[in-house]
Amino acid sequence: EAGVAQSPRYKIIEKRQSVAFWCNPISGHATLYWYQQILGQGPKLLIQFQNNGVVDDSQLPKDRFSAERLKGVDSTLKIQPAKLEDSAVYLCASTFGQPLAAEQYFGPGTRLTVT
Amino acid sequence: GENVEQHPSTLSVQEGDSAVIKCTYSDSASNYFPWYKQELGKGPQLIIDIRSNVGEKKDQRIAVTLNKTAKHFSLHITETQPEDSAVYFCAAMRGSGGYQKVTFGTGTKLQVIP
């Protein structure tokens, strides 16, 4: 079974520039998560999709972050404009779905450095 | 919302000794408690999990215990090996209202000294 794919693996940008991350979840997984993991901290949920609908984006800084999941499969997370404090690893995870809470499968992450 | 506290933040043990990491949660509706291991440059990987209807679960050298009354759960690693060195995260999750809410702990960096 193929795992969660993410690209790019690394990205360096200057502040005020824009950046986009891509995630392809495990086939058949209805739920997709984007996390921000700052160095030395646990993953912080940014947004959660159930199929192609958003079910939780309460911690997403909507003035600069946006995400979409077209056709309920792949997803992109965008930051525009980036700030220094956005430097982090952005993790994508997927899970089969309802009704029971279930194991999340994580991708390798994208390490973003904002200079 | 849910709050998950994890202790200790760092842990050093001699190879062959046991390691214990503890987490507490606040939301009594949480019913699934996974533990993840994250190695450098990789995403977290599930190592063991427990549901709220079970008090203990074991998988070879790894075990997890859950005390619902006290709202805490622990990871136990016995006979530690150098390859156990990594960052470990606990999480609390509940499925409700058509989606799953998950909160991670702050992580424990485990170092196993050969």
Contacts between the chains, C-beta under 8 A, distances in Angstrom:
chain1	res1	chain2	res2	distance
A	4	B	43	7.5
A	31	B	99	7.1
A	31	B	100	6.6
A	33	B	102	7.6
A	40	B	107	7.5
A	41	B	106	6.2
A	41	B	107	6.9
A	42	B	6	7.6
A	42	B	89	5.3
A	42	B	104	3.9
A	42	B	105	5.5
A	42	B	106	4.9
A	42	B	107	5.1
A	43	B	44	7.0
A	43	B	89	7.2
A	43	B	104	5.0
A	44	B	104	7.5
A	45	B	102	6.5
A	45	B	103	7.7
A	48	B	99	6.4
A	48	B	100	7.7
A	50	B	98	6.6
A	50	B	99	5.2
A	55	B	98	6.8
A	55	B	99	3.9
A	56	B	99	6.5
A	56	B	101	7.0
A	91	B	43	5.5
A	91	B	44	7.5
A	93	B	43	7.5
A	95	B	100	7.0
A	98	B	95	6.3
A	98	B	98	6.8
A	98	B	99	7.6
A	98	B	100	7.7
A	99	B	95	5.8
A	100	B	32	7.1
A	100	B	51	7.9
A	100	B	95	5.6
A	101	B	31	6.3
A	101	B	32	3.7
A	101	B	93	4.1
A	101	B	94	5.8
A	101	B	95	4.2
A	101	B	100	4.8
A	101	B	102	7.5
A	102	B	32	7.3
A	102	B	95	7.9
A	102	B	100	7.4
A	103	B	34	6.3
A	103	B	46	5.1
A	103	B	49	6.4
A	104	B	34	7.4
A	104	B	46	7.4
A	104	B	102	7.2
A	105	B	46	7.8
A	106	B	36	7.7
A	106	B	43	3.3
A	106	B	44	5.0
A	106	B	45	6.9
A	107	B	43	5.4
A	108	B	41	7.5
A	108	B	42	5.8
A	108	B	43	5.2
A	109	B	42	7.7
A	109	B	43	5.3
